[in-house]
Amino acid sequence: MSSDEGSDLNGPAEVAAGGRSRSRARRRVRAAVGAAAVLLVVGAVVLLGVDRSRPAPPMTDVARAAGAIRLTYPNRRLPPPVMSFPLPGPSPVDVEFGDVYPGESGPVARFALAVHGGGWERVELAAGEQTDVLGVRVRVLHVYDGRSAKDDAADVVVEAVP
């Protein structure tokens, strides 16, 4: 075998080997880019999906002893929950929690009351405030403004006006 014949046999093999190394390098680059893209997407999902909520602390013993109930509205995709207070008289009082917003002296709870079957009367009170509406006295003991609307809460006492 002459050296020319050997170079003909070795030439394409060397080119093929060089092509394979370039092909491997391209695959490695593609794999690295793909892995980086996956990490970027997973990182974005983790950052956006983190629940940064801060639920209200448990109701205090003082609020419980006063007969308070905790008004919340955890799932804003559904109609607000309605709590019914049985009071002396023929009809209970229904209370529907709205939301919490920042007031001058702290968070203010917004909710509505109705004598069963009647129209709704809106009420906005901060912690420590009270009002008489529809023949009942409403006192707000605590208002919690969570980081998201689902974490807002108010501890409310509803009683017959003396």
RAPEHU-V444566 format. One record per backbone hydrogen bond with DSSP energy under -0.5 kcal/mol. CO is the residue of the C=O (numbers start at 0). NH is the residue of the N-H. E is the energy in kcal/mol with one decimal. If there is no record, write none. Layout:
co nh e
CO NH E
CO NH E
This chain:
co nh e
1 5 -1.8
2 6 -2.0
3 7 -2.0
4 8 -1.7
5 9 -2.9
6 10 -2.6
7 11 -1.0
8 12 -0.9
9 13 -2.6
10 14 -2.2
11 15 -2.8
12 16 -2.4
13 17 -2.4
14 18 -2.6
15 19 -2.3
16 20 -1.9
17 21 -1.9
18 22 -2.5
19 23 -2.7
20 24 -2.1
21 25 -2.4
22 26 -2.4
23 27 -2.4
24 28 -2.3
25 29 -2.8
26 30 -2.7
27 31 -2.5
28 32 -2.7
29 33 -2.8
30 34 -2.6
31 35 -2.3
32 36 -2.3
33 37 -2.4
34 38 -2.5
35 39 -2.3
36 40 -2.4
37 41 -2.8
38 42 -2.5
39 43 -2.2
40 44 -2.4
41 45 -2.4
42 46 -2.5
43 47 -2.6
44 48 -2.3
45 49 -0.8
49 51 -0.9
59 63 -2.3
60 64 -2.7
61 65 -1.5
62 67 -2.4
63 66 -1.3
68 70 -0.6
68 155 -2.6
69 71 -0.5
70 153 -1.7
73 75 -0.7
74 77 -1.7
80 96 -0.8
82 84 -0.5
82 94 -3.1
83 85 -0.6
84 86 -0.6
84 92 -2.4
91 115 -2.5
92 84 -3.4
93 113 -2.0
94 82 -3.0
95 111 -2.4
98 109 -3.2
100 107 -3.1
102 105 -0.6
105 102 -1.4
106 126 -0.7
107 100 -2.2
108 110 -0.5
108 124 -2.0
109 97 -2.4
109 98 -1.3
110 122 -3.2
111 95 -2.7
112 120 -3.2
113 93 -3.3
114 117 -3.7
120 112 -2.4
122 110 -2.6
124 108 -2.9
125 128 -2.0
128 139 -2.5
130 132 -0.5
130 137 -3.2
132 135 -1.8
134 160 -1.4
135 132 -2.6
135 137 -0.5
136 138 -0.5
136 158 -2.3
137 130 -2.0
138 140 -0.6
138 156 -3.0
139 127 -3.3
141 154 -2.5
142 144 -0.5
143 145 -0.8
143 152 -2.0
147 150 -2.0
148 151 -1.3
151 72 -0.6
152 143 -3.3
153 70 -3.4
153 155 -0.7
154 140 -2.8
154 141 -1.0
155 68 -2.5
156 138 -2.7
158 136 -3.5
